Amino acid sequence: MSQASDGFELRDGLLALPLLFLLLIACIPLVAASLGVLLIFSTESDSVRTAGILLITLSAPALAVAVGLVAAVRVRTDDIDRLVRTWLTTTVQEKLSSYLVGAGGSRAPRLYPPLFREVQAFPETSSFCLFEITDFEDEPHFLYVKSNIFNVEIGIFLALTSGARAIPEVPVHLTDLGSLAACDDPRVRCVADTLHGAISEGYGIYISNGRNSDGDYVTYRLRQKLEAQFITSPYTRRYFAEDIAIAAYWLYSEVRSADGVAISGSRGPLVPHEVVPSP
């Protein structure tokens, strides 16, 4: 995302000013507005009152801008981290539980049969949250959601086997529907409808293989980089949380019903490699 425009440069330059300097700037329209109020109530002269009203009218927008700048500077990075962390561990978890487990009472999507029994959130950092999803056979599955104020990434780990042929090990990167249609890969074919929907919503797709003490696994990463920050808007926060839950539901549902494909729970990269001592 480019921030080279004059608008971004001016805004970032103003926000970079010291807080004390911004407070001094804010005092100018505040004093002007106070003087206007004083002129209105301290005289019977219509011309003086008109001047006071004009002074208030002119200083009000400048005061609003100054207050906004001071408030923006006061927002510290840990406040932003807290906002992102709360979104991941509360909103996203609620949507995942609603779609994958069917929790949430009347808010649960009734047309979606539950695929799992429980969803638990394990926030690793302020912008990365791991979700352990337990199925009805008590087998754990894992996905993660990584987000900052400008991007969203969903990662789903699957122990995936194919009866048709060996799973290719070359990573797959899909950025448009044309590349999806041209890709003849069992990892893509088994969830083609889900990937079609994700790409249509602007997500880029990256599929890779891995191996650890759990065995072989495939990771599906769906990533969307936005042109503007979304985390401060309740509308976009809800939209992306539900988008994540829908994508996860349909990917798990589709891969379970795919011909010649079997999945099982996998810890993905979370289980350390077993170190084999040299002979």
Residue pairs with C-beta under 8 A, 6 or more apart in sequence:
1 150
1 225
1 226
1 227
3 9
3 12
14 22
14 69
15 69
15 72
15 73
17 69
17 73
19 70
19 73
19 74
22 66
22 69
22 70
22 73
23 70
25 66
25 69
26 63
26 66
26 67
26 69
26 70
28 62
28 66
29 59
29 60
29 62
29 63
29 66
30 59
30 63
30 66
32 55
32 56
32 58
32 59
32 62
33 55
33 56
33 59
33 60
33 63
35 52
35 55
36 51
36 52
36 53
36 54
36 55
36 56
36 59
37 52
37 56
38 52
39 48
39 49
39 51
39 52
39 55
40 49
40 52
40 53
40 56
43 49
80 149
80 231
81 126
81 127
82 126
83 231
83 232
84 126
84 127
84 147
84 148
84 149
84 231
85 123
85 126
85 127
85 129
87 147
87 231
87 237
87 241
88 121
88 123
88 127
88 128
88 129
88 145
88 147
89 121
89 123
89 129
91 237
91 238
91 241
92 121
92 129
92 145
92 241
92 244
92 245
93 119
93 121
93 129
93 131
94 104
94 241
95 241
95 242
95 244
95 245
96 119
96 131
96 133
96 244
96 245
96 248
97 103
97 104
97 119
98 104
98 107
98 108
98 109
98 245
99 108
99 109
99 112
99 245
99 246
99 248
99 249
100 114
100 115
100 116
100 119
100 133
100 245
100 248
100 249
100 252
101 114
101 115
101 116
101 117
101 118
101 119
102 108
102 109
102 112
102 113
102 114
103 119
112 249
115 135
115 249
115 252
115 253
115 256
116 133
116 134
116 135
116 136
116 141
116 252
117 134
117 135
117 136
117 138
118 133
118 134
119 131
119 132
119 133
119 134
120 131
120 132
120 133
120 134
121 129
121 130
121 131
122 129
122 130
122 131
122 132
123 129
123 130
124 130
127 146
127 147
127 148
128 144
128 145
128 146
129 144
129 145
129 146
130 142
130 143
130 144
130 270
131 142
131 143
131 144
131 145
132 140
132 141
132 142
133 140
133 141
133 142
133 143
134 140
134 141
135 141
135 265
139 264
139 265
140 265
140 267
141 157
141 158
141 252
141 265
141 266
142 156
142 157
142 265
142 266
142 267
142 268
142 270
143 154
143 155
143 156
143 157
143 248
144 154
144 155
145 152
145 153
145 154
145 155
145 244
146 152
146 153
146 155
147 153
147 231
147 240
148 231
149 229
149 230
149 231
149 232
150 225
150 226
150 228
150 229
150 230
151 223
151 224
151 225
151 226
152 223
152 224
152 226
152 240
152 243
152 244
153 221
153 222
153 223
153 224
154 220
154 221
154 222
154 223
154 244
154 247
154 248
155 219
155 220
155 221
155 222
156 219
156 220
156 248
156 251
156 252
157 217
157 218
157 219
157 266
157 267
157 268
157 269
158 217
158 218
158 219
158 220
158 255
158 263
158 266
159 214
159 215
159 216
159 217
159 218
159 263
159 264
159 265
159 266
160 167
160 187
160 190
160 216
160 217
160 218
160 255
160 261
160 262
160 263
161 167
161 216
161 261
161 262
161 263
162 186
162 190
162 260
162 261
163 260
163 261
163 262
164 186
164 260
165 186
167 186
167 187
167 209
167 216
167 218
168 185
168 186
168 187
169 209
171 206
171 207
171 208
171 209
172 183
172 185
172 187
172 188
172 205
172 206
172 207
172 208
173 179
173 204
173 205
173 206
173 207
174 180
174 183
174 188
174 195
174 199
174 204
174 205
174 206
174 207
175 199
175 204
175 205
176 199
177 196
177 199
177 200
180 188
180 192
180 195
180 196
180 199
180 205
185 207
186 260
186 261
187 207
187 218
187 220
188 195
188 207
189 258
190 254
190 255
190 258
190 261
191 220
191 251
191 254
191 255
191 258
192 254
193 250
193 254
194 247
194 250
194 251
194 254
195 205
197 247
197 250
198 205
198 222
198 247
199 205
201 224
201 243
202 224
203 222
203 223
203 224
203 247
204 222
204 223
204 224
204 225
205 220
205 221
205 222
206 220
206 221
206 223
207 218
207 219
207 220
207 221
208 218
208 219
208 221
209 216
209 217
209 218
209 219
210 216
210 217
210 218
210 219
210 268
210 269
211 217
212 267
212 268
212 269
212 271
212 272
212 273
213 271
213 272
213 273
213 274
214 266
214 267
214 268
214 271
215 266
217 266
217 268
219 268
220 251
222 247
230 236
230 237
230 240
231 237
255 261
255 263
256 263
